[in-house]
Amino acid sequence: MPTVVGNVFGSARVAMAMSMILTGWAGGYLMGAPIAGYLLEAYGGADAGLQAYRPAMFYAGSLALASAGMVATVRLRKNRSPWARL
């Protein structure tokens, strides 16, 4: 990961970029498991089989899709061509 960040942001800004990335992940790490656990228990717990895990999977997938949409929106606002290098 630091190699990719260094390639994208430049070696002078790696520390700042990595700290911002890891700070952004902190919310997901701190809140993701409790929310998924609550959804699992609300839909029958682990004894209910695979059906009880679906709401947590849909929740995680919808958040990932929403964040990808936000990234695409910011990218298109910066440059109208989706294939242009930023």
TORGU-290608 format. One line per 4 residues: number of its first residue (from 1); their letters; for each residue x, y, z of N, C-alpha, C. Coordinates in nm, 2 decimals. Layout:
BEGIN
NUM = a = X,Y,Z,X,Y,Z,X,Y,Z | ...
END
This chain:
BEGIN
1 = mptv = 0.08,-0.12,0.00,0.00,0.00,0.00,0.09,0.13,0.00 | 0.19,0.14,0.08,0.27,0.26,0.08,0.34,0.28,-0.06 | 0.37,0.18,-0.13,0.43,0.19,-0.26,0.33,0.26,-0.36 | 0.20,0.22,-0.35,0.10,0.28,-0.44,0.08,0.42,-0.40
5 = vgnv = 0.07,0.45,-0.27,0.05,0.58,-0.22,0.16,0.67,-0.26 | 0.28,0.62,-0.25,0.40,0.70,-0.29,0.40,0.73,-0.44 | 0.36,0.63,-0.52,0.35,0.65,-0.66,0.25,0.75,-0.70 | 0.13,0.75,-0.63,0.02,0.84,-0.67,0.05,0.98,-0.62
9 = fgsa = 0.09,0.99,-0.49,0.10,1.13,-0.43,0.24,1.18,-0.43 | 0.34,1.10,-0.46,0.48,1.15,-0.46,0.54,1.12,-0.33 | 0.67,1.10,-0.33,0.74,1.06,-0.21,0.74,1.16,-0.10 | 0.73,1.29,-0.14,0.73,1.40,-0.04,0.60,1.40,0.05
13 = rvam = 0.49,1.34,-0.01,0.37,1.35,0.06,0.31,1.22,0.11 | 0.40,1.11,0.11,0.36,0.98,0.15,0.31,0.98,0.29 | 0.38,1.04,0.39,0.34,1.03,0.53,0.20,1.10,0.55 | 0.18,1.21,0.49,0.05,1.28,0.50,-0.06,1.20,0.44
17 = amsm = -0.04,1.14,0.32,-0.14,1.06,0.25,-0.17,0.94,0.33 | -0.07,0.87,0.38,-0.10,0.74,0.46,-0.17,0.77,0.58 | -0.14,0.88,0.65,-0.21,0.92,0.77,-0.36,0.95,0.75 | -0.39,1.01,0.64,-0.52,1.05,0.60,-0.60,0.92,0.56
21 = iltg = -0.54,0.83,0.49,-0.60,0.70,0.45,-0.63,0.62,0.58 | -0.54,0.60,0.67,-0.56,0.52,0.79,-0.66,0.59,0.88 | -0.67,0.72,0.89,-0.77,0.79,0.97,-0.91,0.76,0.91 | -0.92,0.76,0.78,-1.04,0.73,0.71,-1.09,0.58,0.74
25 = wagg = -0.99,0.49,0.75,-1.03,0.35,0.78,-1.08,0.33,0.92 | -1.03,0.42,1.01,-1.06,0.40,1.15,-1.21,0.39,1.18 | -1.29,0.47,1.12,-1.43,0.47,1.14,-1.49,0.33,1.10 | -1.45,0.28,0.99,-1.50,0.15,0.95,-1.46,0.04,1.04
29 = ylmg = -1.33,0.05,1.09,-1.29,-0.06,1.18,-1.36,-0.05,1.32 | -1.39,0.08,1.36,-1.45,0.09,1.49,-1.60,0.07,1.49 | -1.67,0.10,1.38,-1.81,0.09,1.38,-1.86,-0.03,1.29 | -1.78,-0.08,1.20,-1.83,-0.19,1.11,-1.87,-0.32,1.18
33 = apia = -1.78,-0.37,1.27,-1.81,-0.49,1.34,-1.93,-0.48,1.44 | -1.94,-0.37,1.52,-2.06,-0.36,1.60,-2.19,-0.35,1.52 | -2.19,-0.28,1.41,-2.31,-0.27,1.33,-2.35,-0.40,1.27 | -2.25,-0.47,1.21,-2.27,-0.61,1.15,-2.32,-0.70,1.26
37 = gyll = -2.26,-0.70,1.38,-2.31,-0.78,1.49,-2.45,-0.76,1.53 | -2.49,-0.63,1.53,-2.63,-0.59,1.56,-2.72,-0.64,1.46 | -2.69,-0.63,1.33,-2.77,-0.68,1.22,-2.78,-0.83,1.23 | -2.67,-0.90,1.26,-2.68,-1.04,1.27,-2.77,-1.09,1.38
41 = eayg = -2.76,-1.02,1.50,-2.85,-1.06,1.61,-3.00,-1.02,1.58 | -3.02,-0.91,1.51,-3.15,-0.87,1.48,-3.22,-0.96,1.38 | -3.15,-1.03,1.30,-3.21,-1.12,1.20,-3.19,-1.27,1.24 | -3.18,-1.30,1.37,-3.18,-1.44,1.41,-3.05,-1.49,1.47
45 = gada = -2.94,-1.42,1.47,-2.82,-1.47,1.52,-2.75,-1.57,1.43 | -2.64,-1.62,1.48,-2.56,-1.72,1.40,-2.63,-1.85,1.38 | -2.72,-1.88,1.47,-2.80,-2.01,1.46,-2.90,-2.01,1.35 | -2.93,-1.89,1.30,-3.04,-1.88,1.20,-2.98,-1.92,1.06
49 = glqa = -2.86,-1.95,1.04,-2.80,-1.99,0.92,-2.75,-1.87,0.84 | -2.73,-1.89,0.71,-2.67,-1.79,0.62,-2.77,-1.68,0.60 | -2.90,-1.70,0.61,-3.00,-1.59,0.59,-2.97,-1.47,0.68 | -2.93,-1.50,0.80,-2.91,-1.40,0.90,-2.79,-1.31,0.87
53 = yrpa = -2.70,-1.35,0.79,-2.58,-1.27,0.75,-2.61,-1.18,0.63 | -2.71,-1.20,0.56,-2.74,-1.12,0.44,-2.75,-0.97,0.47 | -2.83,-0.93,0.57,-2.84,-0.78,0.59,-2.70,-0.72,0.62 | -2.61,-0.78,0.69,-2.48,-0.73,0.71,-2.40,-0.72,0.58
57 = mfya = -2.41,-0.82,0.50,-2.34,-0.82,0.37,-2.40,-0.71,0.28 | -2.53,-0.69,0.28,-2.59,-0.59,0.20,-2.55,-0.45,0.25 | -2.54,-0.44,0.38,-2.50,-0.31,0.44,-2.36,-0.28,0.40 | -2.27,-0.37,0.41,-2.13,-0.35,0.37,-2.11,-0.32,0.22
61 = gsla = -2.19,-0.40,0.14,-2.18,-0.38,0.00,-2.24,-0.24,-0.04 | -2.35,-0.20,0.02,-2.40,-0.07,-0.01,-2.31,0.05,0.03 | -2.24,0.03,0.14,-2.15,0.14,0.18,-2.03,0.14,0.08 | -1.98,0.03,0.04,-1.87,0.02,-0.06,-1.92,0.08,-0.19
65 = lasa = -2.04,0.05,-0.23,-2.09,0.11,-0.36,-2.11,0.26,-0.35 | -2.15,0.31,-0.23,-2.17,0.45,-0.21,-2.04,0.52,-0.21 | -1.93,0.46,-0.15,-1.80,0.53,-0.15,-1.74,0.53,-0.29 | -1.76,0.42,-0.36,-1.71,0.42,-0.50,-1.78,0.53,-0.58
69 = gmva = -1.91,0.55,-0.56,-1.98,0.66,-0.63,-1.93,0.79,-0.60 | -1.89,0.81,-0.47,-1.84,0.94,-0.43,-1.70,0.97,-0.49 | -1.62,0.86,-0.50,-1.49,0.88,-0.56,-1.50,0.91,-0.71 | -1.60,0.84,-0.78,-1.62,0.87,-0.92,-1.67,1.01,-0.94
73 = tvrl = -1.76,1.06,-0.85,-1.81,1.19,-0.86,-1.70,1.30,-0.85 | -1.61,1.28,-0.75,-1.50,1.37,-0.73,-1.41,1.37,-0.85 | -1.38,1.25,-0.90,-1.29,1.24,-1.02,-1.35,1.30,-1.14 | -1.48,1.29,-1.16,-1.54,1.35,-1.28,-1.55,1.50,-1.27
77 = rknr = -1.56,1.55,-1.14,-1.57,1.70,-1.12,-1.43,1.76,-1.15 | -1.33,1.68,-1.12,-1.19,1.73,-1.14,-1.15,1.73,-1.29 | -1.19,1.63,-1.36,-1.16,1.62,-1.50,-1.28,1.54,-1.57 | -1.34,1.60,-1.67,-1.45,1.54,-1.73,-1.42,1.41,-1.80
81 = spwa = -1.30,1.39,-1.84,-1.27,1.26,-1.91,-1.23,1.16,-1.80 | -1.31,1.04,-1.80,-1.28,0.94,-1.70,-1.15,0.87,-1.71 | -1.09,0.88,-1.83,-0.96,0.80,-1.86,-0.84,0.89,-1.85 | -0.86,1.02,-1.82,-0.75,1.11,-1.81,-0.67,1.09,-1.68
85 = rl = -0.54,1.10,-1.69,-0.46,1.08,-1.57,-0.46,1.21,-1.49 | -0.48,1.20,-1.36,-0.49,1.32,-1.28,-0.35,1.35,-1.23
END
